[in-house]
Amino acid sequence: MSEWLISLEGTEAGHQMALALALLAAFLHACFGALQKGRYDPFLMRGAIDVNYGLIALPFALFVVPWPEPHMWPIFAGAFVIHTTYKLLQSQAYSKGAFTVVYPVVRGMGPLFTVVGASIVFGEVFGIVQWLGVGILLAGIFGLAVYNYMFLETERETLLAALGLAVLTGLLVALYTTYDAYGIRATADPFTFLAWFFFIDGIAMPPLAFRRWLRMPERPDLRPLLMRGFWGAMIAFFSFGSIMLATRLDKVGEAAVLRETSTVFAAVIGWVFLRETVGPRRIALMSLIALGAVVVELGG
């Protein structure tokens, strides 16, 4: 399978495959974000997810995929630091604001920074129509932020902190997207990167989450939490794996922008499953973010 995927790099078939993978990642990432923001404390949920996918990835890393080349270990170390910082910021943002407030800003800021990073690292160039798409996307993001600030009634005292953390988290999204795209291209077998990434990435958050659990006056039962974390791990494998394979097959910037159609899925999930008030204006602004992503793809 690895050889087949590598053979698609730089081809029209590879472009179409990258498009499908980016859209799959969008849907799954919205599900993942809702799962982390749902019933449990975001830090506990993140720890439960990470311990599951770390343990599941370990036998694949040790016995299934080819062993990483020596130059990959510093790359894995960098990814560990970047992703741990991202997860701490995201968990803090979710603890301050509603899912439909935080998620669009995080996922919307990421593409702008990623497009700039991809142009520097990979020499990718966006055309005028694609930059128009980025502008539409940003209009949706900042419009949503202003609307939330003006009309949100609950969690208003922590809204500015939530939005600030969301912007910082978006910067880390761009950093890890660009960095991981470099990492998955640096090894001969993309599944080597994915297996070892998930194992290494699952190390930091579980002990931090367990320490937080011990300090809680009312501790949630670990068994349902870990089971929920298992399903989150399954989503993470396919979500992160899809976007990383997309960045290897085609342009990093385009894949990153297309993934942000997840804001539309997030609006529906937040309304239907988390019982958060969305409203027509916020849906329209979230859809504007998705429209910007579509214009970027059509202009490519």
Phi and psi in degrees as GROMACS dihedral restraints (atoms count N, CA, C in turn):
[ dihedral_restraints ]
;  ai    aj    ak    al  type     phi  dphi    fc
    3     4     5     6     1   -60.8    20    10
    4     5     6     7     1   -44.7    20    10
    6     7     8     9     1   -63.5    20    10
    7     8     9    10     1   -38.4    20    10
    9    10    11    12     1   -64.2    20    10
   10    11    12    13     1   -44.5    20    10
   12    13    14    15     1   -63.4    20    10
   13    14    15    16     1   -44.1    20    10
   15    16    17    18     1   -62.1    20    10
   16    17    18    19     1   -34.2    20    10
   18    19    20    21     1   -67.4    20    10
   19    20    21    22     1   -18.9    20    10
   21    22    23    24     1   -85.7    20    10
   22    23    24    25     1   -10.9    20    10
   24    25    26    27     1   -59.1    20    10
   25    26    27    28     1   129.9    20    10
   27    28    29    30     1    78.2    20    10
   28    29    30    31     1     7.0    20    10
   30    31    32    33     1  -106.7    20    10
   31    32    33    34     1   166.5    20    10
   33    34    35    36     1   -64.5    20    10
   34    35    36    37     1   -38.1    20    10
   36    37    38    39     1   -62.2    20    10
   37    38    39    40     1   -38.4    20    10
   39    40    41    42     1   -65.3    20    10
   40    41    42    43     1   -37.5    20    10
   42    43    44    45     1   -63.1    20    10
   43    44    45    46     1   -45.4    20    10
   45    46    47    48     1   -66.3    20    10
   46    47    48    49     1   -38.7    20    10
   48    49    50    51     1   -63.8    20    10
   49    50    51    52     1   -42.0    20    10
   51    52    53    54     1   -63.0    20    10
   52    53    54    55     1   -38.9    20    10
   54    55    56    57     1   -60.9    20    10
   55    56    57    58     1   -48.6    20    10
   57    58    59    60     1   -63.1    20    10
   58    59    60    61     1   -41.4    20    10
   60    61    62    63     1   -65.9    20    10
   61    62    63    64     1   -39.2    20    10
   63    64    65    66     1   -65.6    20    10
   64    65    66    67     1   -39.8    20    10
   66    67    68    69     1   -69.4    20    10
   67    68    69    70     1   -38.5    20    10
   69    70    71    72     1   -61.4    20    10
   70    71    72    73     1   -43.3    20    10
   72    73    74    75     1   -61.9    20    10
   73    74    75    76     1   -35.0    20    10
   75    76    77    78     1   -61.9    20    10
   76    77    78    79     1   -50.7    20    10
   78    79    80    81     1   -62.0    20    10
   79    80    81    82     1   -47.0    20    10
   81    82    83    84     1   -66.9    20    10
   82    83    84    85     1   -34.6    20    10
   84    85    86    87     1   -69.5    20    10
   85    86    87    88     1   -34.6    20    10
   87    88    89    90     1   -63.4    20    10
   88    89    90    91     1   -41.5    20    10
   90    91    92    93     1   -61.8    20    10
   91    92    93    94     1   -41.8    20    10
   93    94    95    96     1   -63.8    20    10
   94    95    96    97     1   -44.9    20    10
   96    97    98    99     1   -62.7    20    10
   97    98    99   100     1   -40.5    20    10
   99   100   101   102     1   -65.6    20    10
  100   101   102   103     1   -37.6    20    10
  102   103   104   105     1   -63.2    20    10
  103   104   105   106     1   -41.4    20    10
  105   106   107   108     1   -69.9    20    10
  106   107   108   109     1   -32.9    20    10
  108   109   110   111     1   -85.5    20    10
  109   110   111   112     1   -10.8    20    10
  111   112   113   114     1   -68.8    20    10
  112   113   114   115     1  -124.7    20    10
  114   115   116   117     1   -65.1    20    10
  115   116   117   118     1   -34.7    20    10
  117   118   119   120     1  -104.6    20    10
  118   119   120   121     1   163.8    20    10
  120   121   122   123     1   -52.9    20    10
  121   122   123   124     1   132.6    20    10
  123   124   125   126     1   -57.0    20    10
  124   125   126   127     1   -35.7    20    10
  126   127   128   129     1   -67.1    20    10
  127   128   129   130     1   -42.0    20    10
  129   130   131   132     1   -64.9    20    10
  130   131   132   133     1   -42.2    20    10
  132   133   134   135     1   -64.1    20    10
  133   134   135   136     1   -41.0    20    10
  135   136   137   138     1   -63.8    20    10
  136   137   138   139     1   -42.1    20    10
  138   139   140   141     1   -63.1    20    10
  139   140   141   142     1   -39.9    20    10
  141   142   143   144     1   -65.7    20    10
  142   143   144   145     1   -39.1    20    10
  144   145   146   147     1   -65.2    20    10
  145   146   147   148     1   -46.6    20    10
  147   148   149   150     1   -67.1    20    10
  148   149   150   151     1   -39.8    20    10
  150   151   152   153     1   -65.5    20    10
  151   152   153   154     1   -34.0    20    10
  153   154   155   156     1   -68.3    20    10
  154   155   156   157     1   -51.5    20    10
  156   157   158   159     1   -74.3    20    10
  157   158   159   160     1   -23.6    20    10
  159   160   161   162     1   -67.0    20    10
  160   161   162   163     1   -45.0    20    10
  162   163   164   165     1   -70.3    20    10
  163   164   165   166     1   -36.1    20    10
  165   166   167   168     1   -68.3    20    10
  166   167   168   169     1   -37.1    20    10
  168   169   170   171     1   -74.1    20    10
  169   170   171   172     1   -25.9    20    10
  171   172   173   174     1   -55.3    20    10
  172   173   174   175     1   -52.3    20    10
  174   175   176   177     1   -64.3    20    10
  175   176   177   178     1   -32.0    20    10
  177   178   179   180     1   -66.6    20    10
  178   179   180   181     1   -41.1    20    10
  180   181   182   183     1   -65.4    20    10
  181   182   183   184     1   -39.6    20    10
  183   184   185   186     1   -81.9    20    10
  184   185   186   187     1   -34.9    20    10
  186   187   188   189     1  -124.1    20    10
  187   188   189   190     1   -10.8    20    10
  189   190   191   192     1  -108.9    20    10
  190   191   192   193     1   -56.3    20    10
  192   193   194   195     1   -83.9    20    10
  193   194   195   196     1   159.2    20    10
  195   196   197   198     1   -59.7    20    10
  196   197   198   199     1   149.6    20    10
  198   199   200   201     1   -67.6    20    10
  199   200   201   202     1   141.1    20    10
  201   202   203   204     1   -62.3    20    10
  202   203   204   205     1   146.5    20    10
  204   205   206   207     1   -68.0    20    10
  205   206   207   208     1   154.6    20    10
  207   208   209   210     1   -54.1    20    10
  208   209   210   211     1   -36.1    20    10
  210   211   212   213     1   -71.4    20    10
  211   212   213   214     1    -8.0    20    10
  213   214   215   216     1   -80.1    20    10
  214   215   216   217     1   -23.1    20    10
  216   217   218   219     1   -63.6    20    10
  217   218   219   220     1   -44.1    20    10
  219   220   221   222     1   -61.9    20    10
  220   221   222   223     1   -32.7    20    10
  222   223   224   225     1   -66.1    20    10
  223   224   225   226     1   -43.1    20    10
  225   226   227   228     1   -62.9    20    10
  226   227   228   229     1   -37.9    20    10
  228   229   230   231     1   -63.3    20    10
  229   230   231   232     1   -42.9    20    10
  231   232   233   234     1   -63.4    20    10
  232   233   234   235     1   -42.3    20    10
  234   235   236   237     1   -62.1    20    10
  235   236   237   238     1   -38.3    20    10
  237   238   239   240     1   -59.9    20    10
  238   239   240   241     1   -46.3    20    10
  240   241   242   243     1   -65.5    20    10
  241   242   243   244     1   -45.9    20    10
  243   244   245   246     1   -64.4    20    10
  244   245   246   247     1   -47.0    20    10
  246   247   248   249     1   -70.1    20    10
  247   248   249   250     1   -35.2    20    10
  249   250   251   252     1   -64.6    20    10
  250   251   252   253     1   -42.9    20    10
  252   253   254   255     1   -61.7    20    10
  253   254   255   256     1   -44.2    20    10
  255   256   257   258     1   -58.9    20    10
  256   257   258   259     1   -46.3    20    10
  258   259   260   261     1   -66.9    20    10
  259   260   261   262     1   -37.4    20    10
  261   262   263   264     1   -64.8    20    10
  262   263   264   265     1   -42.8    20    10
  264   265   266   267     1   -65.5    20    10
  265   266   267   268     1   -43.0    20    10
  267   268   269   270     1   -65.8    20    10
  268   269   270   271     1   -43.2    20    10
  270   271   272   273     1   -61.3    20    10
  271   272   273   274     1   -40.3    20    10
  273   274   275   276     1   -66.5    20    10
  274   275   276   277     1   -39.2    20    10
  276   277   278   279     1   -63.3    20    10
  277   278   279   280     1   -43.1    20    10
  279   280   281   282     1   -66.7    20    10
  280   281   282   283     1   -27.6    20    10
  282   283   284   285     1   -76.5    20    10
  283   284   285   286     1   -15.4    20    10
  285   286   287   288     1  -100.0    20    10
  286   287   288   289     1   -28.4    20    10
  288   289   290   291     1  -140.0    20    10
  289   290   291   292     1   163.6    20    10
  291   292   293   294     1   -66.0    20    10
  292   293   294   295     1   153.7    20    10
  294   295   296   297     1   -56.9    20    10
  295   296   297   298     1   -45.4    20    10
  297   298   299   300     1   -73.9    20    10
  298   299   300   301     1    -9.7    20    10
  300   301   302   303     1   -89.6    20    10
  301   302   303   304     1   -49.2    20    10
  303   304   305   306     1   -75.6    20    10
  304   305   306   307     1   -47.0    20    10
  306   307   308   309     1   -57.9    20    10
  307   308   309   310     1   -47.7    20    10
  309   310   311   312     1   -62.3    20    10
  310   311   312   313     1   -36.2    20    10
  312   313   314   315     1   -69.8    20    10
  313   314   315   316     1   -43.0    20    10
  315   316   317   318     1   -59.7    20    10
  316   317   318   319     1   -52.5    20    10
  318   319   320   321     1   -73.9    20    10
  319   320   321   322     1   -23.1    20    10
  321   322   323   324     1   -81.4    20    10
  322   323   324   325     1   -36.1    20    10
  324   325   326   327     1   -70.6    20    10
  325   326   327   328     1   -30.5    20    10
  327   328   329   330     1   -54.5    20    10
  328   329   330   331     1   -48.8    20    10
  330   331   332   333     1   -61.1    20    10
  331   332   333   334     1   -38.9    20    10
  333   334   335   336     1   -59.8    20    10
  334   335   336   337     1   -49.1    20    10
  336   337   338   339     1   -66.0    20    10
  337   338   339   340     1   -35.9    20    10
  339   340   341   342     1   -67.9    20    10
  340   341   342   343     1   -40.6    20    10
  342   343   344   345     1   -59.2    20    10
  343   344   345   346     1   -43.7    20    10
  345   346   347   348     1   -65.2    20    10
  346   347   348   349     1   -45.1    20    10
  348   349   350   351     1   -63.3    20    10
  349   350   351   352     1   -40.3    20    10
  351   352   353   354     1   -66.5    20    10
  352   353   354   355     1   -33.4    20    10
  354   355   356   357     1   -67.6    20    10
  355   356   357   358     1   -33.6    20    10
  357   358   359   360     1   -78.3    20    10
  358   359   360   361     1   -47.1    20    10
  360   361   362   363     1   -80.4    20    10
  361   362   363   364     1   -42.7    20    10
  363   364   365   366     1  -110.4    20    10
  364   365   366   367     1    -1.2    20    10
  366   367   368   369     1    69.8    20    10
  367   368   369   370     1    23.8    20    10
  369   370   371   372     1   -76.1    20    10
  370   371   372   373     1   143.9    20    10
  372   373   374   375     1  -123.8    20    10
  373   374   375   376     1   130.3    20    10
  375   376   377   378     1   -96.6    20    10
  376   377   378   379     1   139.7    20    10
  378   379   380   381     1   -82.9    20    10
  379   380   381   382     1   178.3    20    10
  381   382   383   384     1   -61.8    20    10
  382   383   384   385     1   -44.4    20    10
  384   385   386   387     1   -63.2    20    10
  385   386   387   388     1   -38.8    20    10
  387   388   389   390     1   -66.9    20    10
  388   389   390   391     1   -38.6    20    10
  390   391   392   393     1   -66.6    20    10
  391   392   393   394     1   -32.0    20    10
  393   394   395   396     1   -61.2    20    10
  394   395   396   397     1   -42.7    20    10
  396   397   398   399     1   -61.0    20    10
  397   398   399   400     1   -41.7    20    10
  399   400   401   402     1   -62.3    20    10
  400   401   402   403     1   -39.7    20    10
  402   403   404   405     1   -62.9    20    10
  403   404   405   406     1   -42.0    20    10
  405   406   407   408     1   -62.0    20    10
  406   407   408   409     1   -44.0    20    10
  408   409   410   411     1   -59.2    20    10
  409   410   411   412     1   -45.0    20    10
  411   412   413   414     1   -68.0    20    10
  412   413   414   415     1   -34.8    20    10
  414   415   416   417     1   -60.8    20    10
  415   416   417   418     1   -40.4    20    10
  417   418   419   420     1   -64.6    20    10
  418   419   420   421     1   -41.1    20    10
  420   421   422   423     1   -63.0    20    10
  421   422   423   424     1   -54.5    20    10
  423   424   425   426     1   -70.8    20    10
  424   425   426   427     1   -31.7    20    10
  426   427   428   429     1   -62.6    20    10
  427   428   429   430     1   -41.1    20    10
  429   430   431   432     1   -65.2    20    10
  430   431   432   433     1   -41.1    20    10
  432   433   434   435     1   -63.3    20    10
  433   434   435   436     1   -43.8    20    10
  435   436   437   438     1   -64.7    20    10
  436   437   438   439     1   -43.3    20    10
  438   439   440   441     1   -61.8    20    10
  439   440   441   442     1   -44.9    20    10
  441   442   443   444     1   -60.5    20    10
  442   443   444   445     1   -40.9    20    10
  444   445   446   447     1   -65.4    20    10
  445   446   447   448     1   -37.5    20    10
  447   448   449   450     1   -80.1    20    10
  448   449   450   451     1   -35.5    20    10
  450   451   452   453     1  -118.8    20    10
  451   452   453   454     1   -11.1    20    10
  453   454   455   456     1   -67.7    20    10
  454   455   456   457     1   131.5    20    10
  456   457   458   459     1   -98.7    20    10
  457   458   459   460     1   -37.4    20    10
  459   460   461   462     1   -92.4    20    10
  460   461   462   463     1   153.8    20    10
  462   463   464   465     1    56.2    20    10
  463   464   465   466     1    25.9    20    10
  465   466   467   468     1   -67.6    20    10
  466   467   468   469     1   -33.3    20    10
  468   469   470   471     1   -66.6    20    10
  469   470   471   472     1   -20.7    20    10
  471   472   473   474     1  -110.9    20    10
  472   473   474   475     1     8.9    20    10
  474   475   476   477     1   -64.5    20    10
  475   476   477   478     1   -46.6    20    10
  477   478   479   480     1   -61.7    20    10
  478   479   480   481     1   -41.3    20    10
  480   481   482   483     1   -63.4    20    10
  481   482   483   484     1   -41.7    20    10
  483   484   485   486     1   -62.8    20    10
  484   485   486   487     1   -43.1    20    10
  486   487   488   489     1   -67.8    20    10
  487   488   489   490     1   -39.2    20    10
  489   490   491   492     1   -63.4    20    10
  490   491   492   493     1   -44.0    20    10
  492   493   494   495     1   -64.9    20    10
  493   494   495   496     1   -34.8    20    10
  495   496   497   498     1   -64.7    20    10
  496   497   498   499     1   -40.8    20    10
  498   499   500   501     1   -64.5    20    10
  499   500   501   502     1   -44.5    20    10
  501   502   503   504     1   -63.1    20    10
  502   503   504   505     1   -39.8    20    10
  504   505   506   507     1   -64.8    20    10
  505   506   507   508     1   -38.2    20    10
  507   508   509   510     1   -60.3    20    10
  508   509   510   511     1   -37.6    20    10
  510   511   512   513     1   -62.8    20    10
  511   512   513   514     1   -40.7    20    10
  513   514   515   516     1   -69.6    20    10
  514   515   516   517     1   -32.4    20    10
  516   517   518   519     1   -59.7    20    10
  517   518   519   520     1   -46.1    20    10
  519   520   521   522     1   -63.4    20    10
  520   521   522   523     1   -41.3    20    10
  522   523   524   525     1   -64.1    20    10
  523   524   525   526     1   -46.1    20    10
  525   526   527   528     1   -72.8    20    10
  526   527   528   529     1   -31.5    20    10
  528   529   530   531     1   -63.5    20    10
  529   530   531   532     1   -46.6    20    10
  531   532   533   534     1   -68.3    20    10
  532   533   534   535     1   -44.4    20    10
  534   535   536   537     1   -64.6    20    10
  535   536   537   538     1   -44.8    20    10
  537   538   539   540     1   -68.5    20    10
  538   539   540   541     1   -32.6    20    10
  540   541   542   543     1   -62.7    20    10
  541   542   543   544     1   -38.6    20    10
  543   544   545   546     1   -64.7    20    10
  544   545   546   547     1   -41.8    20    10
  546   547   548   549     1   -66.0    20    10
  547   548   549   550     1   -43.2    20    10
  549   550   551   552     1   -71.7    20    10
  550   551   552   553     1   -20.7    20    10
  552   553   554   555     1   -86.0    20    10
  553   554   555   556     1   -14.3    20    10
  555   556   557   558     1   -85.0    20    10
  556   557   558   559     1   -11.9    20    10
  558   559   560   561     1  -112.1    20    10
  559   560   561   562     1   151.9    20    10
  561   562   563   564     1   -66.5    20    10
  562   563   564   565     1   -38.9    20    10
  564   565   566   567     1  -111.1    20    10
  565   566   567   568     1   116.0    20    10
  567   568   569   570     1   -61.0    20    10
  568   569   570   571     1   -28.3    20    10
  570   571   572   573     1   -74.3    20    10
  571   572   573   574     1   -20.5    20    10
  573   574   575   576     1   -63.3    20    10
  574   575   576   577     1   -45.9    20    10
  576   577   578   579     1   -61.5    20    10
  577   578   579   580     1   -46.5    20    10
  579   580   581   582     1   -64.3    20    10
  580   581   582   583     1   -45.6    20    10
  582   583   584   585     1   -63.6    20    10
  583   584   585   586     1   -47.6    20    10
  585   586   587   588     1   -71.3    20    10
  586   587   588   589     1   -33.1    20    10
  588   589   590   591     1   -59.7    20    10
  589   590   591   592     1   -49.7    20    10
  591   592   593   594     1   -64.3    20    10
  592   593   594   595     1   -36.9    20    10
  594   595   596   597     1   -65.1    20    10
  595   596   597   598     1   -50.3    20    10
  597   598   599   600     1   -66.7    20    10
  598   599   600   601     1   -38.9    20    10
  600   601   602   603     1   -68.5    20    10
  601   602   603   604     1   -20.0    20    10
  603   604   605   606     1   -85.0    20    10
  604   605   606   607     1     6.4    20    10
  606   607   608   609     1   -84.8    20    10
  607   608   609   610     1   -41.6    20    10
  609   610   611   612     1   -76.5    20    10
  610   611   612   613     1   -48.3    20    10
  612   613   614   615     1   -72.8    20    10
  613   614   615   616     1   -36.0    20    10
  615   616   617   618     1   -55.4    20    10
  616   617   618   619     1   -47.1    20    10
  618   619   620   621     1   -66.4    20    10
  619   620   621   622     1   -34.3    20    10
  621   622   623   624     1   -65.6    20    10
  622   623   624   625     1   -42.0    20    10
  624   625   626   627     1   -67.1    20    10
  625   626   627   628     1   -39.7    20    10
  627   628   629   630     1   -64.8    20    10
  628   629   630   631     1   -39.6    20    10
  630   631   632   633     1   -62.6    20    10
  631   632   633   634     1   -39.9    20    10
  633   634   635   636     1   -65.8    20    10
  634   635   636   637     1   -39.8    20    10
  636   637   638   639     1   -61.9    20    10
  637   638   639   640     1   -41.7    20    10
  639   640   641   642     1   -62.8    20    10
  640   641   642   643     1   -29.9    20    10
  642   643   644   645     1   -86.8    20    10
  643   644   645   646     1    -5.3    20    10
  645   646   647   648     1   -75.3    20    10
  646   647   648   649     1   136.3    20    10
  648   649   650   651     1   -65.8    20    10
  649   650   651   652     1   -34.8    20    10
  651   652   653   654     1  -123.1    20    10
  652   653   654   655     1   100.5    20    10
  654   655   656   657     1   -83.7    20    10
  655   656   657   658     1   129.2    20    10
  657   658   659   660     1   -70.7    20    10
  658   659   660   661     1   152.4    20    10
  660   661   662   663     1   -61.8    20    10
  661   662   663   664     1   130.8    20    10
  663   664   665   666     1   -73.7    20    10
  664   665   666   667     1   -28.2    20    10
  666   667   668   669     1   -63.9    20    10
  667   668   669   670     1   -52.0    20    10
  669   670   671   672     1   -66.8    20    10
  670   671   672   673     1   -30.9    20    10
  672   673   674   675     1   -63.0    20    10
  673   674   675   676     1   -45.5    20    10
  675   676   677   678     1   -68.7    20    10
  676   677   678   679     1   -34.3    20    10
  678   679   680   681     1   -65.7    20    10
  679   680   681   682     1   -41.7    20    10
  681   682   683   684     1   -63.9    20    10
  682   683   684   685     1   -37.1    20    10
  684   685   686   687     1   -64.4    20    10
  685   686   687   688     1   -33.6    20    10
  687   688   689   690     1   -61.2    20    10
  688   689   690   691     1   -47.2    20    10
  690   691   692   693     1   -66.5    20    10
  691   692   693   694     1   -34.9    20    10
  693   694   695   696     1   -62.9    20    10
  694   695   696   697     1   -37.4    20    10
  696   697   698   699     1   -64.6    20    10
  697   698   699   700     1   -40.3    20    10
  699   700   701   702     1   -61.9    20    10
  700   701   702   703     1   -42.6    20    10
  702   703   704   705     1   -63.9    20    10
  703   704   705   706     1   -42.4    20    10
  705   706   707   708     1   -61.6    20    10
  706   707   708   709     1   -41.6    20    10
  708   709   710   711     1   -55.4    20    10
  709   710   711   712     1   -49.1    20    10
  711   712   713   714     1   -77.4    20    10
  712   713   714   715     1   -35.0    20    10
  714   715   716   717     1   -68.4    20    10
  715   716   717   718     1   -56.4    20    10
  717   718   719   720     1   -67.6    20    10
  718   719   720   721     1   -41.1    20    10
  720   721   722   723     1   -60.4    20    10
  721   722   723   724     1   -40.2    20    10
  723   724   725   726     1   -63.6    20    10
  724   725   726   727     1   -47.2    20    10
  726   727   728   729     1   -70.7    20    10
  727   728   729   730     1   -33.2    20    10
  729   730   731   732     1   -68.8    20    10
  730   731   732   733     1   -41.0    20    10
  732   733   734   735     1   -65.5    20    10
  733   734   735   736     1   -35.6    20    10
  735   736   737   738     1   -62.5    20    10
  736   737   738   739     1   -40.3    20    10
  738   739   740   741     1   -70.5    20    10
  739   740   741   742     1   -23.2    20    10
  741   742   743   744     1   -79.8    20    10
  742   743   744   745     1   -35.1    20    10
  744   745   746   747     1   -78.2    20    10
  745   746   747   748     1   -29.8    20    10
  747   748   749   750     1  -146.6    20    10
  748   749   750   751     1  -165.4    20    10
  750   751   752   753     1   -66.8    20    10
  751   752   753   754     1   137.0    20    10
  753   754   755   756     1   -66.0    20    10
  754   755   756   757     1   -44.9    20    10
  756   757   758   759     1   -61.9    20    10
  757   758   759   760     1   -44.0    20    10
  759   760   761   762     1   -65.7    20    10
  760   761   762   763     1   -42.6    20    10
  762   763   764   765     1   -62.0    20    10
  763   764   765   766     1   -41.2    20    10
  765   766   767   768     1   -65.4    20    10
  766   767   768   769     1   -40.4    20    10
  768   769   770   771     1   -68.6    20    10
  769   770   771   772     1   -44.4    20    10
  771   772   773   774     1   -61.8    20    10
  772   773   774   775     1   -33.9    20    10
  774   775   776   777     1   -60.3    20    10
  775   776   777   778     1   -24.8    20    10
  777   778   779   780     1   -79.6    20    10
  778   779   780   781     1     2.9    20    10
  780   781   782   783     1   -64.7    20    10
  781   782   783   784     1    -7.0    20    10
  783   784   785   786     1   -60.0    20    10
  784   785   786   787     1   -20.9    20    10
  786   787   788   789     1   -62.9    20    10
  787   788   789   790     1   -33.4    20    10
  789   790   791   792     1   -68.5    20    10
  790   791   792   793     1   -45.3    20    10
  792   793   794   795     1   -60.3    20    10
  793   794   795   796     1   -38.6    20    10
  795   796   797   798     1   -63.9    20    10
  796   797   798   799     1   -38.2    20    10
  798   799   800   801     1   -61.9    20    10
  799   800   801   802     1   -44.2    20    10
  801   802   803   804     1   -66.7    20    10
  802   803   804   805     1   -44.2    20    10
  804   805   806   807     1   -64.1    20    10
  805   806   807   808     1   -44.8    20    10
  807   808   809   810     1   -61.3    20    10
  808   809   810   811     1   -36.1    20    10
  810   811   812   813     1   -76.6    20    10
  811   812   813   814     1   -46.9    20    10
  813   814   815   816     1   -78.6    20    10
  814   815   816   817     1   -45.8    20    10
  816   817   818   819     1   -99.6    20    10
  817   818   819   820     1   -34.4    20    10
  819   820   821   822     1   -96.2    20    10
  820   821   822   823     1    -2.3    20    10
  822   823   824   825     1    58.2    20    10
  823   824   825   826     1    33.5    20    10
  825   826   827   828     1   -89.6    20    10
  826   827   828   829     1   142.5    20    10
  828   829   830   831     1   -74.3    20    10
  829   830   831   832     1   121.7    20    10
  831   832   833   834     1  -106.0    20    10
  832   833   834   835     1   -59.9    20    10
  834   835   836   837     1    81.5    20    10
  835   836   837   838     1   156.7    20    10
  837   838   839   840     1   -64.3    20    10
  838   839   840   841     1   -35.8    20    10
  840   841   842   843     1   -66.9    20    10
  841   842   843   844     1   -43.7    20    10
  843   844   845   846     1   -69.0    20    10
  844   845   846   847     1   -35.7    20    10
  846   847   848   849     1   -63.3    20    10
  847   848   849   850     1   -41.3    20    10
  849   850   851   852     1   -62.9    20    10
  850   851   852   853     1   -41.2    20    10
  852   853   854   855     1   -69.4    20    10
  853   854   855   856     1   -39.0    20    10
  855   856   857   858     1   -64.6    20    10
  856   857   858   859     1   -37.9    20    10
  858   859   860   861     1   -66.9    20    10
  859   860   861   862     1   -31.1    20    10
  861   862   863   864     1   -63.8    20    10
  862   863   864   865     1   -37.8    20    10
  864   865   866   867     1   -61.3    20    10
  865   866   867   868     1   -45.4    20    10
  867   868   869   870     1   -65.1    20    10
  868   869   870   871     1   -38.7    20    10
  870   871   872   873     1   -60.4    20    10
  871   872   873   874     1   -41.3    20    10
  873   874   875   876     1   -59.1    20    10
  874   875   876   877     1   -39.8    20    10
  876   877   878   879     1   -64.4    20    10
  877   878   879   880     1   -39.9    20    10
  879   880   881   882     1   -65.7    20    10
  880   881   882   883     1   -41.4    20    10
  882   883   884   885     1   -62.7    20    10
  883   884   885   886     1   -38.5    20    10
  885   886   887   888     1   -59.8    20    10
  886   887   888   889     1   -43.0    20    10
  888   889   890   891     1   -67.2    20    10
  889   890   891   892     1   -44.3    20    10
  891   892   893   894     1   -66.4    20    10
  892   893   894   895     1   -29.0    20    10
  894   895   896   897     1   -84.1    20    10
  895   896   897   898     1    -3.7    20    10
